[in-house]
Amino acid sequence: MNGIIRQGKVIDATGEVTIKDIYFKDGCFAEPYEGPFDVDLDAAGKIVMPGFVDAHCHLRDPGFEYREDIVTGTRSAAHGGFTSIACMPNTKPVCDNAAVVSYIVKKSQTEGYVNVFPIGAVSKQLQGKELAEIGLMKEAGIVAVSDDGAPVRTADMMRKGMVYARDFDLVVINHCEDPSLADGYMNEGYNSTQMGVLGVPSAAEDIMVARDLILAEYLDLPIHLAHISTHGAVDMIRRAKKRGVKVTCETCPHYFVLTDDACLGFNTYARVNPPLRRPEDVTAIIEGLRDGTIDMIATDHAPHHEDEKDVPFDQANNGFIGFETAFALGYTYLVQPGYLTLAELVEKMSSAPANLLKIGRGTLEVGRPADLTIADVEETWEVDRFQMASKSMNTPYHGMTLTGKIKATLVDGKVVFNDELC
Amino acid sequence: MQLKSKDLLGMQQLDKEEIELILNTAQGMKQALLIGHKKTTHLQGKSVVTLFYENSTRTRLSFEMAAKYMGAATGNIAVSGSSINKGETLLDTAVTIDHMATDFIIMRHPSSGAPFYIADRVNASVINAGDGMDEHPTQCLLDLFTMKEQLGTLSGLKVAIIGDIAHSRVARSNIWALNKFNSEVRVAGPASMMPVEFEKTGAIVCNDVKEACEGCDVVMGLRLQLERMHSALFPSVNEYARFYGINDEVMACAQPHAIVMHPGPYNHGMEMTSNLRYSDQSFIDEQVTNGVACRMAVLYLLNVRRNSMAADQ
């Protein structure tokens, strides 16, 4: 695919914003050349960014296709400006062997809108007892390992996973939560007290983060901590990074946008794991993003059927869909108030996750695959859960007005989403 | 004046005037009960269904008697023996009941918030008969009725609530209500059964039972909700009774006129000594009678509201 994106405000790795044309040839970014172009888009007045990379999502395929599948999930990703997404292994069957990895890779290549990079299980059946076939899964295409949905339960299993994954140059991504303390449905605090709902204390996350940091430091091996939500975790990771521990971490938009107030009135759309926390945690998450403690923003896109949310509060499934709102939430809640520059937000949504997963994307460098996203940051829009490209509509943001709209998404130079951009 | 909502979901949702209206109405109902007048026509031609997902003796029967005394047709769904055991969801069950032209659904469910979830989805008036650890408004109303009857007022009281606060919807409902009347609620129990930041409810969290009961007008015991405890929160019944039980020694700290209350069912010898339960200070049995009167009042007032809504349409 050959093409040109004309006159956009281009954000590159240095953070410079320049108005220029972007060229690509045979699906990769190229030096300027004289056509002919298959794709010719006018991006005047729009922002042109490296395509977003999501290090953490759930596509539900295979096994839970009534919630989402690879086609609808990647379509939703394309609508949100994501060009590469890494999906967690808690499918049915679990993505703990090369056959399931190959299924996901092949289906996404033939039917998907964007690149899909599977994440393999650390342990067979996510049970935390025996290592999964990490090497064979790497051959089939995984980019990391995780037992996400649950933590790698024992420190022993975590150690084995980290050591073994090193041989295959893979990082372990851990869902940080001490299961013995996580017997609840929302954050433990006054809101859970007054609603009479069992709470999960922030200590549940902090304890697991501490364990993982200790292991990473002891083994001198890299670790990536998923969806950080507490001020305690941010503090510990900041100190560990200063000591040289090889830790990276992500947060999700809901941890810098929402607090547990969203649960009031028994709102099942506000149920997520880890739970929405308190204002002081939101402040710490924003500070962590600002000072670089938190390396990246992931969506934790977690589609659920309406039947799994239209139930009493403690019976609802955890999680939100996230692709289609991620950039606008970042822009509205981080860039507009001045916490991050637009370039910093873009870095946390593209090159940082791309580097973690070592996928050679998330950049506009000449020679790299032409994955890019065009957005209008002047445009405001209202989130409408009934108008999602995802198969599911479980978003807590319904009715919110956000700034920043994705106008087009290109993967390998091919337009996979175009919202009225000629 | 009439109630503002078609449903009775929690004390948090009622204002002081509505609570007073219910209590005043209940007084008339109690007088009728006491003179043996147990057949009125207030709910004639109306239907009341009890839908209980948890065990109950007094609450369910009390609602059923209240409805029958006022002439309503009553139905009762117990979870065992119903389609709930075939996997029917709460919503489907409630909607099904609603489509039998039911006027009142009285609902008890182990999930906090469950009646709030149902109330907007049915035409019937939903009355919360206990939702998880959240609220139990009619228990609270009968507690308030009993306090007012015995102590003459609901303002300026000191009320100690003792025991398993974490799992108690009765404690929460009483705190929300007594706050509105400027009465002081003190709570005490094992710290392992005290939810975080409980003082923000407006209650005073005390470290020991005697401290909580010091100078109190009301001492209320709570049942240990063993079925809601996912793991043991206290070491033994013996130890619980020794440190958190209500006994003569504890009552000596309260006002001489103090009354003893308990929502029942009562675990003998655990939450309070048996001699106290049957003492002159105990109004536990009076609470049961008042429960019928208060539930009659709630049904009556919600029905008035339903009728006026229907008239408006």
Interface residues (C-beta under 8 A of the other chain):
Chain A: D183 E188 G189 Y190 S192 T193 Q194 M195 G196 V197 L198 G199 P201 G265 F266 D310 V311 P312 F313 D314 Q315
Chain B: T89 L90 L91 H109 S111 S112 G113 A114 F116 Y117 D131 G132 M133 D134 E135 R169 R172 P195 V196 E197 F198 K200 T201 H230
